[in-house]
Amino acid sequence: MQDVLSLLASLRRPGLLIRAARHGQDDYNRKAHLPRHLGYGVLPRHGAALLRLMELEADQNAKRAAGDAGYALSTHVDLLIAMMGEARLLRQAQAEARAGGDSLAAPGA
């Protein structure tokens, strides 16, 4: 079974969508972005959040590919931004864990 970062790396989307999401990635704030997509309450850990975001994005991508009237470009780009942001945070958390976990940051933050 592939890990979540490998699954993310294997996704293929139009370049324009990816470029738009990369522009928004630096402003990603999980406390603001995730509730819009995953609902309010306790935020899931990075891996779980990323998996759920990937499911939601796959639905948006299917709508895009089918020409569905329910497709929302802004939602699609926002999901991609959140996916990129969560992937970045997951990689950082994994690197900190490998380095001994001496970080003062809260787990899963």
Steps between C-alpha positions, in 0.01 A plus 500: 500500500627845408540767764295817472788712365568246225130504408511878483812498284331264254207736435490667159308822458505778239801725537291815535323357807831399657659838432201681652515280810876554538442876511263454793704238682717748691189656658360164613366507855356167609278658768333712232509264200416159644166586664372627163549154355493258792257670734548672830624337817824327585733502201632158391869418487681589180483157338130452569423854384699446181316176418161665546605803294616265224156334497326837475739617229445180300127576502566854377736370232238251380248785472757706308576219259129429442412865443258481794315826574574445871873538444652796684848604389556702817415199719728277294794739531432548873503122549829474313647779715389315814646173369835664427501672837417183691764307305758762594399482868505118491851498353615744770346288775666186361837677480466619860410148613808360325715770659390398846183697546656780705250746353291718726212486255194305604459158337290515188503880498 
